[in-house]
Amino acid sequence: MLLAAGLLAGCAEVEAPPVDARSTPSGSPSSSTGSPPPSASASETLPAPPTLEPRRSYLSIPAIGVRNVPVVRYRGSPDDAPGTVIQNRGPAASPRGPEGGVGPGEVGNFIVTGHRLSHAAPFRDLPSVRRGDHLLVRQAGVVYDYVVTGTLRVSFRSEKSKALQTAPVPGRPGVTAVRPMITLSTCATPEDHAAGNFWADEFDNPEHRIDKIGVLTATRPA
């Protein structure tokens, strides 16, 4: 319980988290807290991403010492069977298609999932990322600089909650995206276990996910 309490205390310091999608005991999402991420267009014109997206991009999170973690795209949904296979090899995974997201720099939700406790654990310290921290994605000679705007908590036992994670505007299903955004997602296994919650799906994902949401603010040559 001390670990769970510590997580919640840390998240309380993140200004204006987009939504709290933790499930209630019945499995439905709880009410939202804080303000969702902005959906207005960026103030500056950002260069368009490449028409043919490379298979891999590379993620750095300076605030927690993450450098050049490979991110492998695939067609699917977050933490499904293909995504789990990719993560079990060490890289992070990025789903595409109707149940996934978009690529780096594209308008919509660029979703990246990574292990926290095993297989190189690239997202070991992701829960400590704070509002204002930078998420740098390098692809095809361009660095996309996203800035964290808040935290989203998702229950894998609730389809309504999962829809918050994959929405084009994270946390706002049904809202049309007009700017590039990012969702970095990892497991809440230590927090769930500390609370006595040992549920897991067929891919050994615990019930809850901890997501960091950001918006693209700049691009530059790699």
Backbone bond lengths (Angstrom), bond angles and torsions (degrees), N, CA, C in turn:
res aa  C-N    CA-C-N  psi(-1)  N-CA   C-N-CA  omega(-1)  CA-C   N-CA-C  phi
1 M - - - 1.460 - - 1.524 111.59 -
2 L 1.372 116.56 -31.41 1.454 118.01 179.04 1.515 111.22 -63.98
3 L 1.338 117.03 -38.24 1.464 120.06 179.30 1.509 111.02 -64.83
4 A 1.331 117.08 -43.43 1.460 120.44 179.16 1.511 110.65 -63.04
5 A 1.342 115.75 -42.13 1.461 118.52 179.96 1.512 111.00 -63.72
6 G 1.331 116.56 -38.30 1.451 119.54 178.80 1.499 112.42 -63.27
7 L 1.337 117.42 -39.58 1.468 120.26 178.74 1.510 110.76 -61.68
8 L 1.347 115.52 -46.73 1.461 118.55 -177.32 1.516 110.49 -64.96
9 A 1.318 116.70 -36.29 1.458 118.70 178.21 1.515 110.65 -64.80
10 G 1.324 116.54 -40.84 1.451 119.72 179.10 1.497 112.46 -64.72
11 C 1.352 116.72 -41.58 1.457 119.91 -179.41 1.506 111.51 -67.64
12 A 1.341 116.06 -27.85 1.462 118.20 179.90 1.527 110.72 -64.23
13 E 1.337 116.44 -21.36 1.453 119.15 179.85 1.521 112.42 -79.91
14 V 1.328 117.58 -14.86 1.458 120.25 179.33 1.513 108.45 -77.48
15 E 1.309 117.37 120.62 1.458 120.92 -176.34 1.519 111.12 -70.15
16 A 1.314 115.59 135.13 1.457 123.29 172.20 1.526 113.26 49.07
17 P 1.362 118.49 60.42 1.463 118.62 173.90 1.511 109.35 -61.26
18 P 1.348 118.68 147.47 1.451 120.70 -172.56 1.508 114.03 -65.68
19 V 1.335 117.58 -39.07 1.455 120.15 -179.17 1.507 106.98 -172.56
20 D 1.332 118.15 153.26 1.453 122.36 173.72 1.508 106.79 -108.66
21 A 1.326 116.62 109.52 1.455 121.22 -174.76 1.512 112.07 -105.89
22 R 1.328 117.68 24.72 1.447 119.42 175.82 1.512 109.22 -63.78
23 S 1.325 117.22 145.74 1.456 119.92 -177.58 1.510 110.38 -82.59
24 T 1.328 115.87 153.61 1.440 122.99 169.38 1.513 107.46 -81.91
25 P 1.360 120.30 172.79 1.455 119.96 179.41 1.511 114.02 -54.75
26 S 1.334 118.73 -26.35 1.454 120.99 179.77 1.512 112.43 -79.97
27 G 1.344 117.03 -9.94 1.454 121.26 177.89 1.507 113.72 99.36
28 S 1.331 119.20 -4.70 1.459 121.33 179.46 1.511 108.82 -88.21
29 P 1.347 118.19 152.15 1.457 120.35 -177.01 1.516 111.52 -65.25
30 S 1.325 116.50 146.95 1.447 120.53 176.15 1.516 109.25 -79.86
31 S 1.336 115.99 174.29 1.454 119.78 -178.74 1.508 110.44 -68.29
32 S 1.337 116.55 156.87 1.457 122.33 -177.40 1.513 110.50 -75.63
33 T 1.326 115.93 149.47 1.453 122.08 172.41 1.509 108.23 -130.13
34 G 1.308 116.47 142.22 1.458 119.53 -179.69 1.502 111.90 80.59
35 S 1.338 115.71 -174.51 1.455 121.85 -177.15 1.505 110.31 -103.64
36 P 1.341 118.55 139.54 1.461 120.36 177.45 1.508 111.20 -71.13
37 P 1.344 116.05 163.67 1.464 118.83 -179.57 1.504 111.17 -64.39
38 P 1.316 118.01 152.86 1.461 120.10 -178.24 1.499 111.40 -66.36
39 S 1.342 116.80 146.11 1.458 120.76 176.14 1.521 111.23 -114.03
40 A 1.333 116.74 4.71 1.465 120.31 178.46 1.515 109.90 -72.05
41 S 1.301 117.11 157.32 1.455 121.00 -178.12 1.518 110.33 -69.21
42 A 1.328 116.01 153.65 1.457 121.34 -179.73 1.520 109.68 -66.36
43 S 1.331 114.71 153.31 1.455 119.01 -176.70 1.522 111.99 -72.18
44 E 1.345 116.75 -26.53 1.452 119.06 -179.32 1.525 109.82 -111.95
45 T 1.317 116.87 159.99 1.461 121.59 176.65 1.509 109.02 -84.75
46 L 1.338 116.89 123.32 1.447 121.97 -177.51 1.517 109.38 -102.60
47 P 1.334 118.02 143.34 1.458 119.50 -179.82 1.517 111.75 -64.49
48 A 1.323 116.22 146.68 1.460 121.29 -178.94 1.521 110.09 -70.65
49 P 1.349 117.64 144.76 1.460 120.52 176.07 1.521 110.47 -68.96
50 P 1.340 118.15 165.51 1.461 120.43 -179.03 1.520 111.68 -62.56
51 T 1.346 116.70 145.48 1.459 120.78 179.75 1.518 111.10 -63.93
52 L 1.320 117.54 -42.23 1.455 122.09 178.23 1.524 107.58 -102.69
53 E 1.320 115.98 106.67 1.462 120.24 -174.83 1.530 111.16 -76.03
54 P 1.327 117.68 131.26 1.462 119.91 175.39 1.524 111.33 -63.01
55 R 1.320 115.37 159.92 1.472 120.93 179.51 1.521 111.65 -64.86
56 R 1.349 116.45 -34.86 1.456 120.56 -175.39 1.523 111.64 -124.34
57 S 1.311 114.28 147.72 1.460 122.24 164.78 1.526 106.32 -127.06
58 Y 1.343 116.71 179.09 1.463 120.20 -175.58 1.526 109.18 -135.60
59 L 1.339 115.80 130.52 1.457 122.70 -173.77 1.526 111.00 -109.60
60 S 1.335 115.12 133.46 1.468 121.35 172.32 1.524 108.92 -126.20
61 I 1.334 115.18 140.49 1.477 121.60 176.43 1.523 106.55 -129.14
62 P 1.329 118.32 89.38 1.465 120.74 -172.92 1.522 113.84 -55.60
63 A 1.316 118.72 -34.97 1.465 121.35 -175.02 1.522 112.77 -61.75
64 I 1.343 117.86 -25.85 1.463 120.25 -178.97 1.531 111.82 -120.50
65 G 1.320 117.04 15.46 1.449 120.82 174.53 1.516 115.42 74.49
66 V 1.325 118.78 19.46 1.463 121.77 177.58 1.519 108.53 -84.56
67 R 1.342 116.12 129.91 1.457 120.53 -176.85 1.531 110.18 -133.04
68 N 1.309 115.60 121.31 1.475 122.62 169.20 1.532 113.99 52.57
69 V 1.318 116.67 48.45 1.462 120.48 173.19 1.525 108.27 -74.41
70 P 1.342 118.57 125.65 1.463 119.25 177.22 1.531 110.82 -63.13
71 V 1.317 115.56 138.15 1.463 122.34 175.75 1.526 106.82 -120.33
72 V 1.315 117.13 116.06 1.459 122.56 -174.75 1.531 109.18 -102.85
73 R 1.326 116.22 124.70 1.462 119.71 178.70 1.532 109.88 -84.70
74 Y 1.321 115.14 152.28 1.471 122.18 177.12 1.525 108.18 -158.59
75 R 1.291 117.88 164.84 1.456 121.38 178.32 1.526 109.04 -91.71
76 G 1.330 116.29 120.30 1.453 119.11 -178.66 1.511 111.50 164.14
77 S 1.336 115.66 -154.36 1.459 122.61 -178.39 1.527 108.87 -127.14
78 P 1.338 118.40 161.47 1.464 120.22 -175.05 1.526 112.93 -58.09
79 D 1.327 115.62 129.10 1.465 123.66 173.90 1.523 113.07 62.00
80 D 1.345 116.78 31.04 1.458 120.14 172.16 1.527 108.57 -83.06
81 A 1.344 117.39 -170.94 1.470 120.08 -175.96 1.529 112.63 -60.71
82 P 1.350 120.15 -50.72 1.470 118.93 178.95 1.530 112.65 -62.39
83 G 1.334 116.55 -39.01 1.457 119.55 179.42 1.512 112.49 -65.77
84 T 1.338 116.46 -37.30 1.462 120.47 178.20 1.519 110.94 -66.23
85 V 1.333 117.31 -39.66 1.461 121.07 177.89 1.528 110.38 -60.42
86 I 1.331 116.67 -44.19 1.473 120.60 178.82 1.525 110.23 -60.79
87 Q 1.326 116.88 -48.02 1.469 120.70 -178.05 1.525 111.62 -64.66
88 N 1.321 116.73 -34.49 1.461 119.86 179.78 1.522 112.81 -68.27
89 R 1.332 116.46 -13.86 1.470 120.56 175.33 1.526 112.15 -91.12
90 G 1.339 117.33 -6.23 1.460 121.46 176.98 1.508 116.04 117.90
91 P 1.364 119.88 -38.98 1.465 119.23 179.03 1.525 112.80 -70.05
92 A 1.313 114.96 171.63 1.461 120.96 166.56 1.530 107.85 -86.88
93 A 1.329 116.77 163.73 1.466 122.00 -176.65 1.518 109.74 -124.12
94 S 1.337 115.91 147.09 1.459 120.67 -177.62 1.524 109.91 -135.61
95 P 1.346 117.73 104.63 1.460 120.37 -176.78 1.520 112.47 -74.70
96 R 1.344 115.42 148.60 1.452 122.86 176.53 1.527 109.18 -126.57
97 G 1.318 115.75 164.63 1.447 120.62 176.41 1.517 112.81 101.74
98 P 1.334 117.74 -171.83 1.463 122.15 -174.59 1.524 113.80 -58.61
99 E 1.338 118.07 -29.90 1.461 121.43 -179.04 1.522 111.77 -104.53
100 G 1.324 116.49 8.68 1.458 121.14 178.83 1.510 111.01 -120.42
101 G 1.338 115.46 -139.43 1.457 119.12 -178.14 1.519 111.38 -136.54
102 V 1.315 115.13 -154.87 1.468 122.31 -177.41 1.521 109.36 -109.80
103 G 1.336 116.15 179.24 1.449 121.14 178.57 1.516 112.63 -88.84
104 P 1.338 117.41 172.53 1.472 121.24 178.69 1.522 111.70 -56.57
105 G 1.321 115.83 133.95 1.458 121.49 177.08 1.507 114.86 82.03
106 E 1.327 118.56 -9.25 1.461 121.16 179.95 1.529 110.31 -83.83
107 V 1.327 115.88 150.30 1.457 120.62 176.42 1.525 108.51 -65.74
108 G 1.318 116.50 128.37 1.457 121.95 -177.76 1.512 110.84 126.73
109 N 1.322 116.52 -155.14 1.450 123.42 -170.78 1.531 110.25 -111.12
110 F 1.321 117.07 108.39 1.461 123.59 174.87 1.524 107.26 -86.58
111 I 1.340 116.80 107.47 1.467 122.74 -172.73 1.521 109.63 -100.21
112 V 1.323 116.55 129.90 1.459 122.26 177.90 1.531 108.49 -131.02
113 T 1.341 116.82 126.57 1.456 121.11 178.45 1.525 109.57 -116.99
114 G 1.317 116.48 143.63 1.457 120.41 -179.34 1.514 111.60 -150.91
115 H 1.329 115.76 154.39 1.458 120.99 178.93 1.524 110.95 -72.35
116 R 1.318 114.68 148.67 1.457 121.81 179.28 1.528 112.58 -108.34
117 L 1.336 117.18 -27.94 1.461 120.82 -171.33 1.522 114.22 -118.94
118 S 1.324 118.24 -9.43 1.465 120.29 -174.12 1.518 110.57 -149.08
119 H 1.353 116.19 173.80 1.465 122.69 174.08 1.527 111.72 50.03
120 A 1.334 115.33 59.15 1.464 125.15 -179.65 1.526 113.05 76.50
121 A 1.339 118.30 -15.59 1.474 123.03 173.46 1.527 112.95 45.03
122 P 1.344 118.34 57.60 1.468 119.05 -177.26 1.527 113.49 -64.09
123 F 1.355 116.82 -25.16 1.468 119.95 -178.08 1.527 111.83 -107.14
124 R 1.335 115.95 27.93 1.470 120.69 -179.19 1.524 112.61 -51.38
125 D 1.318 117.27 -43.68 1.469 121.65 -174.69 1.527 112.57 -105.19
126 L 1.325 117.48 14.21 1.469 119.58 -177.93 1.527 113.17 -55.98
127 P 1.350 120.53 -39.76 1.470 118.30 -179.00 1.523 114.54 -57.78
128 S 1.331 117.76 -22.25 1.468 119.67 -178.88 1.520 113.27 -84.99
129 V 1.335 118.02 -4.58 1.469 120.78 177.35 1.522 109.00 -64.87
130 R 1.324 115.94 137.51 1.464 121.64 -173.18 1.520 111.89 -114.80
131 R 1.313 114.64 163.07 1.460 121.38 173.52 1.530 109.57 -55.18
132 G 1.339 117.31 131.97 1.455 122.21 -179.17 1.511 114.29 96.13
133 D 1.344 118.11 -14.30 1.457 120.72 176.17 1.533 110.10 -69.36
134 H 1.329 115.90 153.33 1.459 121.47 -176.66 1.528 111.03 -98.47
135 L 1.323 115.66 140.91 1.461 124.31 174.95 1.517 106.28 -119.95
136 L 1.320 117.73 112.61 1.462 122.65 -172.50 1.523 109.96 -106.44
137 V 1.322 116.07 123.30 1.459 121.64 179.95 1.522 108.51 -117.00
138 R 1.325 116.13 120.96 1.462 121.77 -179.93 1.526 109.91 -104.47
139 Q 1.305 115.70 126.66 1.461 121.11 179.51 1.525 110.09 -153.99
140 A 1.329 115.59 131.53 1.469 121.96 173.97 1.529 112.73 50.02
141 G 1.333 116.56 44.04 1.456 120.58 174.96 1.507 115.49 80.32
142 V 1.333 117.86 9.44 1.462 122.13 -179.91 1.528 108.81 -127.46
143 V 1.337 116.55 140.81 1.461 122.10 172.16 1.520 108.10 -105.82
144 Y 1.324 115.87 123.01 1.465 122.82 176.37 1.523 107.87 -98.06
145 D 1.322 116.06 121.50 1.468 122.16 -174.23 1.532 108.62 -104.64
146 Y 1.334 115.30 103.59 1.466 121.85 175.49 1.528 108.81 -97.17
147 V 1.328 117.02 148.03 1.455 122.38 177.51 1.530 108.59 -119.57
148 V 1.328 115.97 131.96 1.460 121.67 -176.55 1.529 110.61 -67.28
149 T 1.340 115.57 132.49 1.465 121.46 178.92 1.525 112.76 -111.91
150 G 1.327 118.70 -15.18 1.454 119.31 -179.51 1.518 112.94 171.73
151 T 1.329 115.32 -171.82 1.462 123.79 -175.67 1.518 109.74 -124.42
152 L 1.329 115.28 139.57 1.465 122.41 177.76 1.516 107.88 -123.90
153 R 1.321 117.83 132.69 1.462 121.59 176.55 1.521 108.26 -113.68
154 V 1.317 116.18 130.91 1.454 122.23 -170.61 1.523 110.00 -125.07
155 S 1.324 116.32 141.30 1.461 122.29 173.80 1.519 109.78 -103.16
156 F 1.339 116.99 125.09 1.453 120.94 176.78 1.527 112.00 -78.42
157 R 1.310 118.01 -0.71 1.460 121.21 176.38 1.529 111.36 -94.48
158 S 1.307 117.09 1.95 1.460 122.06 -178.29 1.519 109.90 -131.04
159 E 1.338 116.84 117.92 1.463 120.11 177.69 1.521 111.12 -63.02
160 K 1.319 116.70 -36.02 1.465 120.20 178.66 1.522 110.68 -64.08
161 S 1.317 116.53 -38.97 1.456 120.60 178.36 1.524 111.06 -68.83
162 K 1.333 117.24 -42.73 1.463 120.90 179.22 1.527 111.43 -61.81
163 A 1.341 116.07 -32.18 1.460 119.93 179.61 1.530 111.81 -64.90
164 L 1.329 117.42 -26.65 1.460 120.40 176.28 1.520 110.96 -64.05
165 Q 1.331 116.20 -36.77 1.458 121.62 -177.30 1.518 112.31 -70.58
166 T 1.338 117.22 -37.58 1.465 120.75 -174.72 1.520 113.49 -97.02
167 A 1.327 118.22 0.57 1.462 120.70 179.61 1.529 110.53 -61.04
168 P 1.337 118.82 145.77 1.470 121.14 177.48 1.526 112.95 -54.14
169 V 1.325 117.07 -36.53 1.462 122.41 167.98 1.522 105.86 -107.38
170 P 1.328 119.77 105.76 1.461 121.64 -173.76 1.524 112.80 -51.78
171 G 1.339 115.23 130.04 1.453 120.76 -179.41 1.510 114.60 85.83
172 R 1.363 117.99 -3.67 1.464 121.67 -176.83 1.529 111.50 -133.62
173 P 1.322 117.86 69.29 1.473 119.26 177.58 1.523 110.89 -56.49
174 G 1.318 115.95 138.77 1.455 120.91 178.88 1.504 114.36 91.64
175 V 1.332 117.97 -11.79 1.460 121.63 178.38 1.528 108.86 -89.45
176 T 1.321 116.56 132.96 1.456 121.19 -179.98 1.526 110.89 -75.83
177 A 1.309 116.19 128.82 1.469 120.33 178.13 1.513 110.44 -75.91
178 V 1.315 116.92 139.57 1.464 122.37 176.96 1.521 111.45 -127.90
179 R 1.335 117.06 4.74 1.455 120.56 178.54 1.522 109.23 -149.46
180 P 1.325 117.68 157.65 1.461 120.45 177.54 1.533 111.42 -72.14
181 M 1.333 115.91 134.46 1.455 122.11 178.70 1.525 108.94 -133.28
182 I 1.327 116.36 170.61 1.459 121.46 -178.56 1.517 109.70 -140.10
183 T 1.332 115.99 145.50 1.456 123.07 172.02 1.524 107.68 -128.05
184 L 1.330 117.50 117.73 1.465 122.32 171.09 1.514 107.39 -102.27
185 S 1.332 116.82 125.95 1.462 121.29 -171.85 1.521 111.45 -127.08
186 T 1.339 115.49 137.45 1.458 120.79 174.33 1.515 109.90 -146.46
187 C 1.326 116.44 171.55 1.468 121.08 -173.39 1.523 112.00 -76.76
188 A 1.326 114.88 154.69 1.464 122.26 172.08 1.525 109.63 -108.32
189 T 1.338 116.51 38.84 1.464 120.66 -176.66 1.531 112.83 -57.10
190 P 1.341 120.38 -50.25 1.471 118.07 -179.33 1.526 112.75 -60.24
191 E 1.328 116.09 -39.69 1.465 119.27 -179.00 1.526 111.36 -69.33
192 D 1.352 116.63 -42.06 1.462 119.55 177.97 1.523 110.75 -62.54
193 H 1.328 117.38 -46.32 1.458 120.64 -178.22 1.525 111.65 -65.33
194 A 1.329 116.80 -37.62 1.460 119.78 177.43 1.530 111.80 -63.35
195 A 1.337 115.34 -28.67 1.467 120.26 178.85 1.530 112.03 -89.53
196 G 1.343 117.21 3.26 1.465 120.53 179.69 1.511 114.05 83.21
197 N 1.326 117.72 15.92 1.465 122.22 -178.86 1.530 108.31 -103.05
198 F 1.345 116.89 106.17 1.457 121.63 -177.57 1.530 111.71 -110.64
199 W 1.319 117.28 17.82 1.468 120.57 177.02 1.526 109.56 -63.90
200 A 1.337 115.76 144.23 1.462 121.11 174.09 1.519 108.77 -150.02
201 D 1.337 116.57 151.44 1.460 119.60 177.70 1.527 110.37 -86.34
202 E 1.335 116.25 -172.06 1.462 119.45 -175.23 1.524 113.57 -67.92
203 F 1.337 117.06 -14.00 1.467 120.81 177.96 1.530 111.43 -103.75
204 D 1.326 115.87 13.65 1.461 123.40 178.88 1.521 112.69 69.08
205 N 1.328 117.95 22.06 1.456 120.92 172.52 1.524 108.93 -79.04
206 P 1.333 118.45 132.37 1.468 119.87 175.61 1.519 110.27 -70.40
207 E 1.324 116.06 175.55 1.462 118.39 -176.88 1.523 112.47 -62.83
208 H 1.306 117.59 -44.38 1.461 119.77 -168.70 1.532 112.90 -105.48
209 R 1.322 113.69 146.59 1.460 123.07 175.10 1.524 108.65 -117.65
210 I 1.326 115.58 148.11 1.465 122.49 173.37 1.517 107.12 -111.97
211 D 1.320 116.97 116.06 1.461 122.51 -176.31 1.530 110.19 -113.85
212 K 1.314 115.94 139.59 1.457 121.90 171.08 1.523 107.82 -108.72
213 I 1.329 115.32 126.87 1.457 123.09 -175.21 1.525 109.42 -105.51
214 G 1.330 116.77 139.37 1.453 119.76 178.00 1.515 112.36 -145.66
215 V 1.322 115.90 169.66 1.472 122.23 178.22 1.526 108.01 -125.67
216 L 1.333 115.59 147.09 1.458 120.89 177.68 1.526 110.03 -73.21
217 T 1.313 115.31 127.97 1.471 119.60 -178.88 1.515 113.52 -116.42
218 A 1.344 117.60 -20.49 1.466 119.66 -176.89 1.510 109.71 -164.19
219 T 1.326 115.59 159.77 1.460 122.24 169.99 1.517 108.41 -133.86
220 R 1.343 115.51 158.25 1.463 120.37 177.81 1.518 108.87 -158.07
221 P 1.306 117.81 160.93 1.454 119.91 175.67 1.524 111.08 -62.66
222 A 1.321 116.52 143.69 1.476 120.37 179.14 1.517 110.57 -71.29
